[in-house]
Amino acid sequence: MLHAQTAANTTQVLCQPQVVGNRRIPKESVLARLFSRQGDVYDPTTVERDFNSLWNTGYFEDIRIEREDTDQCVQLVIYVREKPTIAAIDYKGLNAVTVSDVLDRYKKEKVGLSVESQYDPTRLKQAEVVLKEMLSEHGHQFATVTEEVKTRPPSSVDILFVVKEGPTVKVGKIVFEGNASLKPRVLRGAMKNLKPIGIPHSIIFESLFPRTFDSTKLEEDSERVRQAYRERGYARALVGDPVTHVRDAGGLDLLLRPSKGKRVDILMPIEEGGRYRLGGITFSGNKAVTNTRVLRAQFAQKDGEWFNATKFGKGLEQLRKAYGQLGYINFVANPTPRFDEAKHLVYIDVDVTEGKPFYVGRIEFTGNTVTRDKVIRRELMLEEGQVYNNALWEESILRLNQLNYFDTLKVEDDSETRQNEDEGSVDLLLKLKEKGKNSIGLNGGISGLSGTFVGLNYETNNFLGLGETLSVSANIGDLSRNLTFGFTEPYFRNRPLSLGVQVSTTKYDYNPAKSYGIQNNGTALSAAQNSLITNYNQGTTGLSIAASYPIRRSLKRVGISYTLQRSSITTFNDSTRNVFQTLAFRSQTIAGQNALSGIVTSMITPSFSYSSISNPARPRDGKELSIAIQIAGAGGSVKYYSPVLSYRQFFPMRGLKIDRDGRNVFGYRIQFAHAAGFGGEVTPPTNRLYSGGDDDLRGFDVRSASPYVFIPNKIDFPLTNPDGTTVPRNPSNSTLGPINIPIPVFRIVPIGGDTSLTTNMEYRIPIAGPVTFAFFDDFGLDVNLQASQLRESVLGNDIITSPTYGCPVFLNGTCQGGISGKTGVPAFAGLNLDTVHGTNWVPRMSTGAELQVILPVVNAPLRLYYAYNPLRLYEQIPQQLALSNAQFRTLFPASGIVLPGSAPGAGDYSAQQALQYYGANYLLREPRKTFRLTVSTTF
């Protein structure tokens, strides 16, 4: 309302306008909307513009401008009454959908209804429509929604949506009319939205549970039925408008209770038409690419096959991408079918509108507040002024995702193209959202290799915004301790040469608890049976320098690294000690304990890798191939080589089918490894290949899957009386201990393989946020292919063969009359250790389910899994004897000899006990199932 007074004859100047009635909106915001300013000449037309400007904001229910004349100026007084704000929004009776889903739909539909927003009846009606649509999608087509608005003084309102959902509406019978060629079961299977839930391809169990009826999805399913025909050659198939009939459910449910709610029966009329084979594909309008064979090669379907509309559509998409690689971003292909009814052939004429090639104009970025432009540009496969190539742009996005500097980028969502038709150029805009470049965290947990551990780590993957990586980590646990410092420069001197250095000191205790049972008639574990446990620790200090270079700015890289390490090993049982001290993995002049200290490894590792995996932490699609060959021997004290080939791939899945938009992920890995010494030396025992653990064979303990060998041992067996007491060396001085008989025996020990093959498969189902459920299957095979790689050194063999074995006569405190290890024990003479029959070429498999939770502080997955092992080692192994029973008996005092402090028959009894302890067979039985909690990663 505008009250005007009679204007004076003199010029009237405006005072500062006043605002009255505003509560939430500041006075300054109101004045900023006015065209009238203090000192201006009063103009009724301008005041009217002021009124319209304020009204169009939508902030006010009522506005009036009054004029008051004073001696000095004209005063405009603006009276406003603001629209009330929404204080609360509640939903009564809403059960089929969650409030959070409703709010998300409001955002998607741009309803603009939220707490603290202004009350607008129009928006309220929009929200009502959206609610009804959502309820309809969830099977409540008869739902009603009403709203109640209550005033909350002084200027707010409460909104209550009262929902009556009504009966649940589900799909009833689905009937097809006119389908002479395809069975109803096939057509129902094509209806992804409305087909019943059941077991696919089970015929009688496919229709167990009806789906919720959603009328908005019926047209989509009708097109899918038509496409099912067109995929099988029925190029002219038509599907009429479906006819629906609503009825009461009736009958009984699976629990034999009366069914409630409504059912919608669907009748779908079909005109199949004839079935056609593809006669050929011709092209017209193709001026830039005149070779029609190249164009035809984009279509996978061959002439003469039954026409498949889906394959043909994919061919058109491939054709569009092929032209896009040449810069023709406005390429359009219009296919026109021609039918030969006599021969039942369909010919497709593709009219090509190429447009003109576009060049890259400007490439710009937003959101990179820390990362410098040059760090981003060096990862791009396109440059300004170059012919635009959509494949290279997609590959550029992939390379940026692999940096892990930004939130995951998608071509369709995070990049924009702006065409300039006149200049034939296209400008590219990339919208980035940076991740935190620094990570300081506490990590810890339980791991098969590291045991229980806790640690601190610091990492920056974008140091100073230049892309360098700096990391420091320290972990300590009951089985491991390590300290690591690393630095990587991805672009050395602005060239795509990546250089990195890492310094580390580690210590691991390899003390795996074997997961197989050892049975010996219920008796306690013997010394021979204890030999099955491999127990040692290894401390290593090392320096590694690595370099890599991309191949023609592609996703392929070649690299080389040099590692210099110094390590020492401490063993904790005789079997492990004998293996490590006697194998010829060092110079022939070093054996025994000296072979386990000061081991210097000087290793060069050339490598090749290819990776199209966009998210290394949580891969969803892509593949990766890596090949590396470790070659140790350029200096140092060991000589061996170890090639490792690994390939893994991931697919987005919907159910059991690959679907780009699917939320589940199927992944697999195949890994092959080999290790062998050269130059007269064998692979160090610590570098032989073992399987088992959280990252390869989940149902087996760490490093427990391995071939076995019989290792020669020298055992001091106490001479024992038949009553179980030992015979003293000096009856008058018990501190000297018993008489020990040195005897030659073989012990079985896991040795590791020289060749391994591991495969892993996982089907991952995201549950919510960081929680994922997965089904898995692991397979592993560790074998010894080269017997020469289990060769003892001459000095190592001398440790076993040089002693004299046996003590048939004990005189003056020493044993006399024994046999020489070199000549009297022929089984010890050979230098090669034989793999135990039945433990080589043993396939192992674990299958089960796993729950993974990414811990926010540890930043690693907490994994709880159950594994069942259908393939495992379960073998009765006969003991290998160093001597025959008769020869073995001669190592002990004869029956007629009675030593001081001994009883008659001590020699016979001791020989029998030694044969019982060290001649017993082994039952190697790996676990049938495993249930484990760990903090570690899979492939």
C-alpha positions, 0 to 999 in steps of 0.5 A: 500500500502506498500513501502519496501526499501532494507534492510541493512545487519545490524539488523534494529530496529523500531522507534515509529510508526507514524499515519497520517490522523486520525481525529476521532479515537485517535492515541493511538487506532491505535497503540494499534492494531499494533503488531510492537512495538518500539525497535522490529526488523523490520519484513515485515511479522509483518508489514503485520499483522499490516495492516490486523489488522487495516483493519479488524477493519472496521474503515478505507476506505484506509490504507498504511504503508510506511517505512523510514530508519534513522541512528538510526532506521526504521520509520513506517509511517501509513497513514489512511483515516477514513470512514465517520460518519453519521451526519443525517438520514432522511426519506421522504415520510414515513407515515405508520410507525413512525421513533421510530418504525423504530429505534426499528426494527433496534436494533432488527434486529441488523442493526447498522445504527444510527447517529454518526455511521460509514457509511457502504453501506452494512448496508444501504442495510440492512436498506432498506430491514428492511424498506420494511418489515415494510411497507409490514407488514402495507399493503404497499407491493408495496412500494419502498425505495431508499437512497441518500447519501450526503457528508458533509465536512470534514468527514461526510455524510447525509443519506436520505431514499426516500419512496414511499409507494404506495397503501394500501393493505388490505385483501379482500375475504377469501374463504375456499375450502373443509370445509364440517364440519366447517363453514367459519365463524368459520375458519375466526375467527381462523385467528387472524392476517388477519380476518376482524375487527368486533363484535365477534359472531355477525354473520352479524357484524363480517366483518365490516373493512378489516385488512391490508394484511401482507404476513408474517402472512398468514402462521401463520393463515393457521396453526391456521385454521388447529389447529381449526380443530385439536381442534375439533377432526380432527386430520388429517386435512391439510391446503394447501398453500393459493392462493392469488390474488391481485386486485383493491379495487373497490366498496364503503366504509362505507361512500359511497365513492369509495374504494381506494387501493388494495385488496388481496383475499385469497383461502385456500384449506382444507383436513378435514379428519376424526373425531376422539375421544381420545382412550388413552395415553400410555407412554414408557421410563418413568423410574424415574416415573413408575406410569403411572396414575401420568403421565396421570393426567397431561393431562386434556382431558379424553378418549372418548372425541373428540381429542383436539390438544391444550389440548394435547399440554398443557398436554405435557407442564404440563408433562415437568414441572412435570419432571422439578420439579424432576430435569430432565431439559432435558426431551423430550416427543415425541408423536406418533399418532395411528389411528383406522379408524374403531372406529374413535379413535386416540391413542397417544404413548408418548415416554419419554426421561428423561435424568438424574436429575440435581442438583443446582451447583452455584447460582450467581447474577449480578447487585446488587450493593447495595442489599447484596447477603444474602438478595437475597438468603433468598428469593430463594426456591432453594439452592446449592446442592439441586435437581433442581426444575423449579417450585421452581425457578419460585417461587423464581423469584416471591418472589424477584419481590414482594420485589420491590427492582428490576425492574420486573424479568422474568424467560426467560429474566433475568435468565440463566442456564449453564449445566455441563453434566459430573457432572450433575449440573446446575449453575444459574445466575440471572441478576438484575437491582436495583431500587432506594431504597430511595424515598423522595417525595411530595404527594397530591391531592383530595381524598374522605376520606382525602379531599384536602391534601398535604404531604411529605414522605420518604421511603427506602425499602432496608435500607443499602442493608439489606432489612429493610423498614424505612418510615416517612410520614406526610400529612395535608388536610382540612379533615385529618392530620396524621404523621406516622413512621414505621420500618420493619425488614423482617428477624429477626436474619437471620430467616424468621420472619418479625417484624415491628413497627409503631407509628402514630397520625391521625385526620380525619373529617368525613363530607361526603356530601350526594349524595342523594336528600332530598325533602319536597315540595320545602321547606328548609331543616328542622332540622329532614332532617338535621339529615341525615348528619353524622358529627364528627371528630376523633383523634387517637394516636397509636402504632402497633407491627406486626410479620409474618412468612412464612409457609414452605418458601412458598407464604403463611404467618401467622402473628399477630399484636398488636395495642394500640390506644387512640382516642377521638371523637367530634360530630357536630350535635344532631343525631351523638351525640345521636348515639355515646353517647348512644350506649353500646360500652363502659362500662355500667357505662360510657355514654354521652360525657364521652363515646367519650373521652379517648377511648382506643383500645387494639387489637390483629389481627391474620392473614393469607395471600397468594400472587402470585402477582408479582407487587403489584403496578401495578399487571398483574397476580396472586392472593391474599388471606388475612384473618384477625380477629381484636379482641379488648378487651385484656384491653382497653375500647372497646370489639369487633371482626371484621373478614375481608376476601379479595380475588383478582385475575388478568389475562393478557388479549388479547381482551376478552380472557386470554392470557399470552402475552396480554397487557390488565389486568382483575382483580376482588376483593371479600371482606367480613367483619363483626363486632360485640361486645362481653362481653355485649358491641357492636361495636363502631360506628366508627368501624361499616361498611360503603361503598362508596368512591374511593376504593370500590363503586366509584359512592357513596360518602365516608361512604354514603352507609349504613342502617339507624335507627331511633334514639330517640332525645330530641328537644327544640322547641320554642313556636311560635305565629301564626304570626311567632314570638316566645313567650319570657320567660320574656316579659320584658327581651328579653335576656332570650330567648323564651320559649322552649318546650322539645319534644320527636322525632325520627331522621333518621340517617345512622348507618353502618352495621355489615356485608358487602360484596363488589365486584369489577371488572376492565378491564384495558387497558394500553394506553402509559407509566403511562396512563391506561384506565379502565372499572369497575363495583362495587357492595356493600351490607351493612346489619344489621344482629344482632339487638343486636348490635344496643343496647343502654346502660342503662346510654345512654338511661337515657340521653333520658328518664330521662328528662320531656317532654312538657310544657303545663303550664309555671309558674314562669319561668319553665315548669310544667305539662309535661310527664316523658320520662320513663313512658310517652314515651313508644317508648323510653323505648326499648334499641334496635334501629330498622333498618329502613325498606327499608334501610337494604339489599339494593344492590348498584352498580356502573359501568363506565369508568376511566382514571388513570395516575401515577403521577411521583412526587406524585407516586400515580394514578390521577383518573378521572372517571364517574360512573353510579349507576344502583342499589341504595337506592331510598326509601320513608321513613315514619317518626316514631313518639314518641307519637300519634298526640293527645298525642303530642298536650298535650305537648304544652299549651292548646288553652285557655291558653294565656301566657304573650307575646303570642297570642291566639292559640300559643300552637296549632300553635306550635304543628302543626309546630313541627309535620310538621318539625319532622313528615314529611316523608323522601325521601332517593335518592342516586345519579344516576351518579357521575363524580369525580377527585381523587388521590387514589388507587383502589384494 
